[in-house]
Amino acid sequence: QVQLVESGGGLVQPGGSLRLSCAASGRIVSIYGMSWHRQAPGKERELVALITRGGSTNYADSVKGRFTISRDNSKNTVYLQMNSLKLEDTAVYYCKVVDYNGMVYWGKGTLVTVSS
């Protein structure tokens, strides 16, 4: 059994910052990819950012220059630093982990609300 626990969501004003965390625990083999996805009301889930074990990253165009993904392999934890938040960043943010066996795990999500 593998658990992903996300934290750090909340209410923030436009232009503000939040830092999301996602810790993986349980019976998990070495993690390859870690990523953040989000789903806004009435929209499909989309990739926000991903990071490989080696540290290679990729970002959605909408968050480039504002969000930074990082990971601590020793803690099986991935972070998402979100700066200059916009109203359109409001969504439920989900953590996703892929291990070297190709197993995929999702967190339950954390709500980020950007509002004045």
N, C-alpha and C positions, 0 to 999 in steps of 0.2 A: 504494500500500500504506500502510495506517494501522496504527500500533501504539499500544496502550494499555498502559502499564507501571504496575502497582500496587505499592505498598510500604507497610510500616508494620504489617502484621499480626503476631500473635504470641500469647503466653500472658500473661494478666494475671489478677490476683485480683479477685474481686467488689469493686466500689467503685472500681476503678482506672480508668486512662485510657489511651487509645491515639489516635494520629493517623494516619489513612490518607492516602496521596497517590496520585494517578493522573495521569500525564503522557501526553499525546497527541502523537505525532510522525508524520512522513511526509507523504504527499500528502493533506492535509486542508484543505478550505476552511473558511471561518469557522464556528466552532462556535456552535450555538444553545443547546442544553441539555446539561447534564452532571448525572449522577445516580449514586447508589450504590444497589445492590440487595444482598440477601443471601439465602442459601439454607442453611437448617439441615438436618441429616440427616433424611431422611424427609418433608421439607416442600417446598412449592413456593417458587420464587424470589419475593421480595417487594420492593417499593420501600421504601427506607429514607428517602432524601431526594433532592431535586432542586433545581437552581438554573439559572435562565436567564442569558443573557448580560447582561441588565440587572440581575441580582442578586436577582430574585424567588425566594423559596424555598418549599418545601413539605416537610412531614415526616410520616412515619407516626406515628400516635398513640402507638405504643409507645416512641418515642424522643424525642418532644417534650420540650424542657427539659433533655435530657441530651446530645443530639448537635447539632453545628453544621456545616453544609456551607458551604464558601466556594470561591472560584475565583480564579485569576490568569489573566486573559485573555491577557496578554502571554506567558505560558509555556504556554498551553493545558493548565493543570493544575487539578485539582479536589482539594479536601481534605475529610476528614471527621474532625472532632474528636469523640471519643467519651469522655464522662465518666460517672461513676457506673455503670460497666458491671455488668450482671447476668448470671447464668448463662444466661438465655435469649437473650442477645445472641450466643452462640456460633454461628458460621456461617462460610461462605465469603462474603466480600464482593466484589462485582463492580462495576467502574466501567462506565458506559455513556455514550456521547457521541453526540449527534445534530447533524449539521451543517445548514446552511441549504438544502441540496439534499434533505434528508430521509434522508440516509444514516445508518445506525445502526452503531455499532461497540461491541464489548464487550471488556473485558479478560479475562484468564485467571483472575482471582480471587486473593484473599489470605485466608488462614485466620486468623480471630480466635477464640481459645479463652479463655473466662472460666471459671476453675476455682480452687478453694481447695486 
